[in-house]
Amino acid sequence: MSETIQITIEVKDEQVREQLIAQLSMNDFDAFEEKESELICFIEEKNFNPSVLEEVLSVYHLKYSQTVIAAQNWNALWESNFDPVIVDDFCAVRADFHQPFTNKKHEIVITPKMSFGTGHHATTYMMISEMSKLDFKDKSVADFGTGTGVLAILAEKLGSSYVWAVDIDDWSIENASENIEKNSCKNILIEKADHFSSKDKFDIILTNINKNVILANIDYLSASINRHGNILLSGLLKEDEDDIVGAFVGRRFEYVSTVERNKWICILLRHPTN
């Protein structure tokens, strides 16, 4: 496993931080930590291209500092910054070194590593919250861009009969596999793939990635949903809504709803009944 590059950007504007997260996540940055006056970004050394980062930052006239984190030190760093994630009384996501929750319907225990999806990010929070409104009982589910595996694990806890979890990143596959085992899940198949391609059809598709990846895979996603099936999408900013909704409606999907949190959105679409 390669070393990790930590990029620290001094930026006080919350909206700019959110825009940077959206842009950098499309350029191989794996994880982000927001602080009051800075944004800390992480990327595997082998994927780091300084010119790409500098081009993104030049729009906002921002500078950055860079440090290298040895692979063996990453877990300790991430754990030291990981707090439990609580989504109302529905679900709590915690590490095994945290005290258990007794007043939540569902609890997910993970080993916090650099995979996106620990629940800290607004998009994962919204995905978990919106999943509480869907019926997963005996449903087949795909989790595209599974990250830590949190959404796939929750889908099984909600009664799914089969969950296909896919990610492009080796680290995510390793971390999600560990978390799936830690939560005693039996119905999740995890696979590495660079796009959404399955011979199966699903009742529910969960996709928390970004606009470009969603649009690049929209035909695969559209062809893989059962009639009456739901597609729940996030990793999206408010300004992405029209393009995403328009692309799916153009493929005869029914737009159901959008929720917003900290300028990020989560969209629910449904396969038509005829």
Secondary structure, 3 states (H helix, E strand, C coil): CCCEEEEEEECCCHHHHHHHHHHHHCCCCCEEEECCCEEEEEEEHHHCCHHHHHHHHHCCCCCEEEEEECHHHHHHHHHHCCCCEEECCCEEEEECCCCCCCCCCEEEEECCCCCCCCCCCHHHHHHHHHHCCCCCCCCEEEEECCCCCHHHHHHHHCCCCEEEEEECCHHHHHHHHHHHHHCCCCCEEEEECCCCCCCCCEEEEEEECCHHHHHHCHHHHHHCEEEEEEEEEEEEEHHHHHHHHHHHHCCCCEEEEEEEECCEEEEEEECCCC
